[in-house]
């Protein structure tokens, strides 16, 4: 029963149905914590943390994601630890803290290079937003475009949808004509995956110095 709640909760969170995701996962989390199941508890915490970040509850999100990271580390699952690091970086990026976000992804990739490749599309999205905040429009757009292709090659449809949405939002931010093929592809993926909303990231600095990119 707990696994069903957690799995459905992750799907609901990714679809942008945040209240429903919370309702599914929180009861399971209490049972998992009582059972002492490290990995399963960490997974539930990560879903709740990601949902909180997407709702703008950043302090809560940070606490939940750090707890999830600690749980996976204790369980000896470096791949999951890296995935949580990327989620923490996304939470930082949503707040406009791009320097912190990039530092987090770089440190995570260095610590676990053998599992970093699977997270590369998400890392690239964060880097694209950082370039956008620096005003490097052509470079940012190139990263978003390349990331769409990389996600397609991995059959990572959710990441492809997020990258297409990033590309479209960025063009709109610059008052560029809409890329109709990108819009069509994004809308099709949104429909297939049942996405009602996706997280947004600032495209200009929020009182922070521009990030240094490597």
SULCORLIN-V667582 format. One record per backbone hydrogen bond with DSSP energy under -0.5 kcal/mol. CO is the residue of the C=O (numbers start at 1). NH is the residue of the N-H. E is the energy in kcal/mol with one decimal. If there is no record, write none. Layout:
co=CO nh=NH e=E
co=CO nh=NH e=E
This chain:
co=1 nh=5 e=-2.1
co=2 nh=6 e=-2.5
co=3 nh=7 e=-2.8
co=4 nh=8 e=-2.6
co=5 nh=9 e=-2.4
co=6 nh=10 e=-2.1
co=7 nh=11 e=-1.8
co=8 nh=12 e=-2.7
co=9 nh=13 e=-2.4
co=10 nh=14 e=-2.5
co=11 nh=15 e=-2.0
co=12 nh=16 e=-0.6
co=12 nh=17 e=-2.7
co=13 nh=16 e=-1.1
co=15 nh=196 e=-3.3
co=15 nh=197 e=-1.1
co=16 nh=18 e=-1.2
co=17 nh=21 e=-2.0
co=18 nh=22 e=-2.3
co=19 nh=23 e=-2.1
co=20 nh=24 e=-1.7
co=21 nh=25 e=-2.2
co=22 nh=26 e=-2.4
co=24 nh=28 e=-0.6
co=25 nh=29 e=-2.5
co=26 nh=30 e=-1.7
co=27 nh=31 e=-1.3
co=28 nh=32 e=-2.5
co=29 nh=33 e=-2.8
co=30 nh=34 e=-1.7
co=31 nh=35 e=-1.5
co=32 nh=36 e=-1.1
co=32 nh=37 e=-1.3
co=36 nh=38 e=-1.0
co=37 nh=41 e=-2.2
co=38 nh=42 e=-2.5
co=39 nh=43 e=-2.3
co=40 nh=44 e=-2.0
co=41 nh=45 e=-2.5
co=42 nh=46 e=-2.3
co=43 nh=47 e=-2.1
co=44 nh=48 e=-2.2
co=45 nh=49 e=-2.5
co=46 nh=50 e=-2.5
co=47 nh=51 e=-2.2
co=48 nh=52 e=-2.5
co=49 nh=53 e=-2.3
co=50 nh=54 e=-2.0
co=51 nh=55 e=-1.1
co=52 nh=57 e=-2.8
co=53 nh=56 e=-1.5
co=56 nh=58 e=-1.4
co=57 nh=61 e=-2.5
co=58 nh=62 e=-2.7
co=59 nh=63 e=-1.9
co=60 nh=64 e=-2.4
co=61 nh=65 e=-2.8
co=62 nh=66 e=-2.3
co=63 nh=67 e=-1.9
co=64 nh=68 e=-2.1
co=65 nh=69 e=-2.6
co=66 nh=70 e=-2.3
co=67 nh=71 e=-2.1
co=68 nh=72 e=-2.4
co=69 nh=73 e=-2.4
co=70 nh=74 e=-2.3
co=71 nh=75 e=-1.8
co=72 nh=76 e=-0.6
co=72 nh=77 e=-2.2
co=73 nh=76 e=-1.0
co=77 nh=81 e=-2.0
co=78 nh=82 e=-2.2
co=79 nh=83 e=-1.9
co=80 nh=84 e=-2.2
co=81 nh=85 e=-2.1
co=82 nh=86 e=-2.0
co=83 nh=87 e=-1.8
co=84 nh=88 e=-2.7
co=85 nh=89 e=-2.4
co=86 nh=90 e=-2.5
co=87 nh=91 e=-2.0
co=88 nh=92 e=-2.2
co=89 nh=93 e=-2.7
co=90 nh=94 e=-2.3
co=91 nh=95 e=-0.9
co=92 nh=95 e=-0.6
co=92 nh=97 e=-2.4
co=93 nh=96 e=-1.7
co=93 nh=202 e=-0.5
co=96 nh=98 e=-1.5
co=97 nh=101 e=-2.2
co=98 nh=102 e=-2.8
co=99 nh=103 e=-2.1
co=100 nh=104 e=-2.1
co=101 nh=105 e=-2.1
co=102 nh=106 e=-2.4
co=103 nh=107 e=-2.3
co=104 nh=108 e=-2.1
co=105 nh=109 e=-2.5
co=106 nh=110 e=-2.0
co=107 nh=111 e=-1.9
co=108 nh=112 e=-1.7
co=110 nh=113 e=-0.6
co=112 nh=115 e=-1.5
co=112 nh=116 e=-0.6
co=113 nh=116 e=-0.5
co=113 nh=117 e=-0.5
co=116 nh=119 e=-1.3
co=117 nh=120 e=-1.4
co=119 nh=123 e=-2.1
co=120 nh=124 e=-2.9
co=121 nh=125 e=-1.9
co=122 nh=126 e=-1.9
co=123 nh=127 e=-2.3
co=124 nh=128 e=-2.7
co=125 nh=129 e=-2.2
co=126 nh=130 e=-2.1
co=127 nh=131 e=-2.5
co=128 nh=132 e=-2.1
co=129 nh=133 e=-2.2
co=130 nh=134 e=-1.4
co=131 nh=136 e=-2.2
co=132 nh=135 e=-1.3
co=133 nh=205 e=-0.6
co=135 nh=137 e=-1.6
co=136 nh=140 e=-2.5
co=137 nh=141 e=-2.6
co=138 nh=142 e=-2.0
co=139 nh=143 e=-2.0
co=140 nh=144 e=-2.3
co=141 nh=145 e=-2.7
co=142 nh=146 e=-2.5
co=143 nh=147 e=-2.1
co=144 nh=148 e=-1.7
co=145 nh=149 e=-1.5
co=146 nh=150 e=-2.4
co=147 nh=151 e=-2.5
co=148 nh=152 e=-2.0
co=149 nh=153 e=-2.3
co=150 nh=154 e=-1.3
co=151 nh=156 e=-2.8
co=152 nh=155 e=-1.3
co=155 nh=157 e=-1.3
co=156 nh=160 e=-2.4
co=157 nh=161 e=-2.4
co=158 nh=162 e=-2.2
co=159 nh=163 e=-2.4
co=160 nh=164 e=-2.6
co=161 nh=165 e=-2.3
co=162 nh=166 e=-2.3
co=163 nh=167 e=-2.2
co=164 nh=168 e=-2.4
co=165 nh=169 e=-2.7
co=166 nh=170 e=-2.3
co=167 nh=171 e=-2.2
co=168 nh=172 e=-2.2
co=169 nh=173 e=-2.4
co=170 nh=174 e=-1.6
co=171 nh=176 e=-3.1
co=172 nh=175 e=-1.3
co=178 nh=180 e=-1.0
co=179 nh=183 e=-2.5
co=180 nh=184 e=-2.5
co=181 nh=185 e=-2.3
co=182 nh=186 e=-2.8
co=183 nh=187 e=-2.7
co=184 nh=188 e=-2.1
co=185 nh=189 e=-2.2
co=186 nh=190 e=-2.9
co=187 nh=191 e=-2.1
co=188 nh=192 e=-2.4
co=189 nh=193 e=-2.7
co=190 nh=194 e=-0.9
co=190 nh=195 e=-2.1
co=211 nh=213 e=-0.6
